[in-house]
Amino acid sequence: MALIGGRKKLERAAQDALARAEEAEASANDAEQRAERAQTRAELAASEREAAIARAGKAERERDQVLERAREADAARQGAEQQTERARQETERAEQQAAAAVQRAEQAEARAGSVIDRAEEQARSERAQLERELDAEREARETAELERGEAQAALEAEQRLRAQLEAELATSKKRLDAAEKARDAAIAARAPGASGAANPRRKR
């Protein structure tokens, strides 16, 4: 009986130890889950902190960019004001120069009118002189053409006369040769014994 009672106690103690072990394991699992959740929350917080730092850096950069654009806009405004002032001064100088140019143009126009009048008078005189020279040259050319025509006609007449004289000379020479031959024949006929003698002929 004592052995049975001791064994039951041992079984209850083992069961109690097993139950405590299971409770401890459940507590350990629960603690591990809480640790995982805590780590996840920590990682999320770190990520949010990094995102916040990034947003803060971006905001700071945007602020710097806005300030830079504001400085550029102010510099551009000052440059535009300076350019406007320079443009106004240049406009005033241009108006003064234009007025002076108009005055010089009027003076130049007056001088040009006088020069043009003199030039037109000189041109009319030169044109009249040129027309006279052209008339004289035309008359000289017509005279030269007339003289050349007369010279050509005289040359052609001389050539015709020369050809006629040459023809008459050839005809006379033929008649002279025929007369000499007739004379030689007559002489030969009067002196038959002298047929072998030389008959002198007039040299031509």
C-alpha positions in Angstrom: 0.0 0.0 0.0 2.9 2.3 0.9 4.5 1.6 -2.5 1.2 2.4 -4.3 0.8 5.6 -2.4 4.3 6.7 -3.1 3.9 5.9 -6.8 0.7 8.0 -7.0 2.6 10.8 -5.4 5.3 10.5 -7.9 2.8 10.4 -10.7 1.1 13.6 -9.4 4.5 15.3 -9.0 5.4 14.3 -12.5 2.1 15.5 -13.9 2.6 18.8 -11.9 6.1 19.1 -13.3 4.8 18.4 -16.8 2.1 21.0 -16.4 4.5 23.5 -15.1 6.9 22.7 -18.0 4.0 23.2 -20.4 3.1 26.5 -18.8 6.7 27.5 -18.9 6.9 26.6 -22.6 3.7 28.5 -23.3 5.1 31.4 -21.4 8.4 31.1 -23.3 6.4 31.0 -26.6 4.4 34.0 -25.5 7.5 35.9 -24.5 9.1 35.0 -27.9 6.0 36.3 -29.7 6.1 39.5 -27.7 9.8 39.8 -28.4 9.1 39.3 -32.2 6.3 41.9 -32.0 8.5 44.3 -30.1 11.3 43.8 -32.7 8.8 44.4 -35.5 7.6 47.5 -33.8 11.2 48.6 -33.3 12.0 48.0 -36.9 8.9 49.9 -38.0 9.8 52.7 -35.6 13.4 52.8 -37.1 11.9 52.8 -40.6 9.6 55.6 -39.6 12.4 57.5 -38.0 14.6 57.1 -41.2 11.6 58.2 -43.3 11.1 61.2 -41.0 14.8 62.0 -41.3 14.5 61.7 -45.1 11.4 63.9 -45.1 13.2 66.4 -43.0 16.2 66.4 -45.3 14.0 66.8 -48.3 12.1 69.6 -46.7 15.4 71.3 -45.8 16.6 70.9 -49.4 13.3 72.2 -50.7 13.7 75.2 -48.3 17.2 75.8 -49.6 16.0 75.6 -53.2 13.2 78.0 -52.5 15.7 80.4 -50.8 18.0 80.0 -53.8 15.2 80.7 -56.3 14.2 83.7 -54.2 17.8 85.0 -54.4 17.8 84.3 -58.1 14.5 86.1 -58.6 15.8 89.0 -56.6 19.0 89.1 -58.7 16.9 88.8 -61.9 14.7 91.7 -60.7 17.7 93.8 -60.0 19.2 92.9 -63.3 15.9 93.7 -65.0 15.8 97.1 -63.3 19.4 97.8 -64.4 18.6 96.7 -68.0 15.5 98.9 -67.9 17.6 101.9 -66.8 20.2 101.1 -69.4 17.5 100.8 -72.1 16.0 104.2 -71.0 19.5 105.8 -71.3 20.1 104.1 -74.6 16.7 105.3 -75.8 17.5 108.8 -74.9 20.9 108.6 -76.6 19.2 107.0 -79.7 16.7 109.8 -79.8 19.5 112.4 -79.6 21.4 110.6 -82.2 18.3 110.3 -84.4 17.7 114.1 -84.1 21.3 114.8 -85.0 21.1 112.3 -87.9 17.9 114.1 -89.2 19.7 117.4 -89.0 22.7 116.0 -90.8 20.4 114.4 -93.4 18.7 117.7 -94.0 22.1 119.4 -94.4 23.3 116.6 -96.6 20.1 116.7 -98.7 20.6 120.4 -99.2 24.3 119.8 -100.3 23.2 116.9 -102.4 20.6 119.1 -104.2 23.3 121.5 -105.1 25.6 118.7 -106.2 22.9 117.1 -108.2 22.1 120.3 -110.0 25.8 120.7 -110.9 26.0 117.1 -111.8 22.9 117.3 -114.0 24.3 120.4 -115.7 27.7 118.6 -116.3 25.9 115.5 -117.5 23.9 117.5 -120.0 27.1 119.2 -121.2 28.9 115.9 -121.4 25.9 114.3 -123.2 25.9 117.1 -125.8 29.6 116.7 -126.3 29.3 113.0 -126.6 26.5 113.3 -129.1 28.6 115.7 -131.2 31.5 113.2 -131.0 29.2 110.4 -132.0 27.9 112.4 -134.9 31.4 113.2 -136.0 32.4 109.5 -135.6 29.4 108.4 -137.6 30.2 110.8 -140.4 33.8 109.7 -140.4 32.7 106.1 -140.5 30.3 106.8 -143.3 33.0 108.7 -145.2 35.5 105.8 -144.6 32.9 103.3 -145.8 32.3 105.4 -148.9 36.0 105.7 -149.5 36.5 102.0 -148.9 33.7 101.2 -151.4 35.3 103.5 -153.9 38.7 102.0 -153.3 37.1 98.5 -153.7 35.5 99.5 -156.9 38.7 101.0 -158.2 40.6 97.8 -157.2 38.0 95.7 -159.0 38.2 97.9 -162.1 42.0 97.7 -162.0 41.8 93.9 -161.6 39.4 93.7 -164.6 41.7 96.0 -166.6 44.7 93.9 -165.7 43.0 90.7 -166.6 41.9 92.3 -169.9 45.5 93.5 -170.6 46.9 90.1 -169.7 44.3 88.5 -172.1 45.2 91.0 -174.8 48.9 90.4 -174.2 48.4 86.6 -174.5 46.5 87.1 -177.7 49.2 89.4 -179.1 51.8 86.9 -178.1 49.9 84.1 -179.9 49.6 86.3 -183.0 53.3 87.2 -182.8 54.3 83.5 -182.5 52.0 82.7 -185.5 53.5 85.5 -187.6 57.1 84.4 -186.7 56.2 80.9 -187.7 54.7 82.1 -191.0 57.8 84.2 -191.7 60.0 81.3 -191.0 58.0 79.2 -193.3 58.1 81.9 -196.0 61.8 82.2 -195.6 62.2 78.4 -195.8 60.1 78.3 -198.9 62.2 81.0 -200.7 65.5 79.3 -199.8 65.1 75.5 -200.0 68.8 74.9 -199.8 69.1 76.7 -196.6 66.7 74.5 -194.7 69.6 73.2 -192.5 70.8 76.7 -191.6 69.9 78.3 -188.4 67.2 80.9 -188.5 67.9 83.6 -185.9 64.7 84.5 -184.1 63.9 87.6 -182.1 64.4 87.0 -178.5 61.4 87.7 -176.3 
